[in-house]
Amino acid sequence: MSKSIKENFTEFTAATQEYIESSISYHKLDLFKKVMKGVVSGSYKLILGFFLLIALLFLSVALAIYLGDILESIALGYLIVGGAYLILMFVLSLFLKKYLEKTILRKSSAQFFNENEDIKIDQYESLQ
């Protein structure tokens, strides 16, 4: 026959609790996956950046020595290379911050949020 209201309510409560627990487990696993993707991506970029900086250091020293030989003053070669880096740093400090914020926000939000989320990247940018 039909079940009593108490039995139906008990089954409903158990099913709801099971759904909530499995939903929490899924979101924990999803968060772990996204965090690990970010850590791996960050580690890769950090290692790549390290080796690029080492290469840039050697190329800068070589350029400074070459310019020093041409100008017959090693100190002047190093001064020119150092000055070029200072000018580059000044120009980048003026223009790079907004570009980096936009790019990093776009890439990280696309990676963090699924396609079926309520807010999209373009919607977020229009809110600012």
PLY file of the C-alpha trace (Angstrom):
ply
format ascii 1.0
element vertex 128
property float x
property float y
property float z
element edge 127
property int vertex1
property int vertex2
end_header
0.00 0.00 0.00
0.95 3.57 0.21
3.64 4.73 2.56
2.92 7.01 5.42
3.91 10.66 5.34
6.56 9.98 7.95
8.22 7.29 5.80
8.10 9.51 2.72
9.60 12.40 4.67
12.34 10.14 6.06
13.22 8.89 2.56
13.16 12.43 1.22
15.45 13.63 4.02
17.90 10.78 3.43
17.93 11.38 -0.33
18.44 15.11 0.18
21.29 14.53 2.62
22.94 12.08 0.22
22.60 14.59 -2.63
24.13 17.38 -0.55
27.05 15.19 0.54
27.77 14.05 -3.01
27.45 17.65 -4.24
29.97 18.82 -1.63
32.35 16.00 -2.61
32.03 16.93 -6.27
32.75 20.60 -5.61
35.75 19.73 -3.43
37.14 17.57 -6.21
36.40 20.25 -8.82
38.12 22.91 -6.70
41.13 20.62 -6.16
41.39 20.06 -9.93
41.26 23.78 -10.67
43.78 24.65 -7.96
46.17 21.98 -9.21
45.84 23.24 -12.79
46.72 26.71 -11.51
49.68 25.44 -9.49
51.04 23.42 -12.41
50.57 26.34 -14.79
52.22 28.74 -12.35
55.14 26.39 -11.73
55.68 25.91 -15.45
55.66 29.65 -16.07
57.96 30.27 -13.11
60.54 27.75 -14.35
60.29 29.04 -17.92
60.66 32.62 -16.69
63.72 31.68 -14.65
65.53 30.24 -17.66
64.48 33.16 -19.85
65.91 35.58 -17.28
69.19 33.66 -17.19
69.35 33.82 -21.01
68.52 37.54 -20.92
71.28 38.10 -18.37
73.90 36.44 -20.58
72.67 38.24 -23.69
72.74 41.58 -21.85
76.30 41.03 -20.65
77.34 40.03 -24.16
75.68 43.12 -25.63
77.31 45.37 -23.03
80.75 43.92 -23.79
80.16 44.26 -27.54
79.04 47.87 -27.18
82.01 48.51 -24.89
84.39 47.19 -27.54
82.79 49.37 -30.22
82.84 52.49 -28.02
86.24 51.56 -26.51
84.78 51.78 -23.00
83.34 48.71 -21.27
81.73 50.90 -18.61
79.90 52.89 -21.28
78.60 49.64 -22.81
77.20 48.53 -19.46
75.76 52.01 -18.90
73.93 51.94 -22.24
72.47 48.48 -21.60
71.45 49.45 -18.05
69.88 52.67 -19.32
67.94 50.76 -21.96
66.52 48.49 -19.24
65.57 51.51 -17.11
63.73 53.09 -20.04
62.00 49.78 -20.78
60.99 49.46 -17.11
59.57 52.99 -17.10
57.55 52.44 -20.28
56.24 49.07 -19.08
55.27 50.49 -15.68
53.07 53.03 -17.45
51.20 50.70 -19.78
51.55 47.10 -18.62
49.46 47.08 -15.43
46.01 47.44 -17.03
46.87 44.99 -19.80
48.10 42.38 -17.32
45.04 42.80 -15.07
42.68 42.32 -18.00
44.58 39.37 -19.46
45.06 37.55 -16.17
41.43 38.14 -15.15
40.19 36.83 -18.49
42.35 33.71 -18.49
41.92 32.81 -14.84
38.16 33.33 -14.86
37.81 31.27 -18.03
39.80 28.49 -16.37
38.07 28.74 -12.99
34.45 29.07 -14.04
32.69 26.47 -16.14
30.81 27.36 -19.30
27.47 26.85 -17.59
28.03 29.40 -14.83
25.70 32.35 -14.50
28.18 35.16 -15.10
30.40 35.24 -18.15
33.71 37.07 -18.58
32.23 39.70 -20.89
29.40 40.35 -18.43
31.97 40.85 -15.65
33.98 43.32 -17.73
30.83 45.30 -18.52
30.15 45.63 -14.76
33.42 47.49 -14.22
0 1
1 2
2 3
3 4
4 5
5 6
6 7
7 8
8 9
9 10
10 11
11 12
12 13
13 14
14 15
15 16
16 17
17 18
18 19
19 20
20 21
21 22
22 23
23 24
24 25
25 26
26 27
27 28
28 29
29 30
30 31
31 32
32 33
33 34
34 35
35 36
36 37
37 38
38 39
39 40
40 41
41 42
42 43
43 44
44 45
45 46
46 47
47 48
48 49
49 50
50 51
51 52
52 53
53 54
54 55
55 56
56 57
57 58
58 59
59 60
60 61
61 62
62 63
63 64
64 65
65 66
66 67
67 68
68 69
69 70
70 71
71 72
72 73
73 74
74 75
75 76
76 77
77 78
78 79
79 80
80 81
81 82
82 83
83 84
84 85
85 86
86 87
87 88
88 89
89 90
90 91
91 92
92 93
93 94
94 95
95 96
96 97
97 98
98 99
99 100
100 101
101 102
102 103
103 104
104 105
105 106
106 107
107 108
108 109
109 110
110 111
111 112
112 113
113 114
114 115
115 116
116 117
117 118
118 119
119 120
120 121
121 122
122 123
123 124
124 125
125 126
126 127
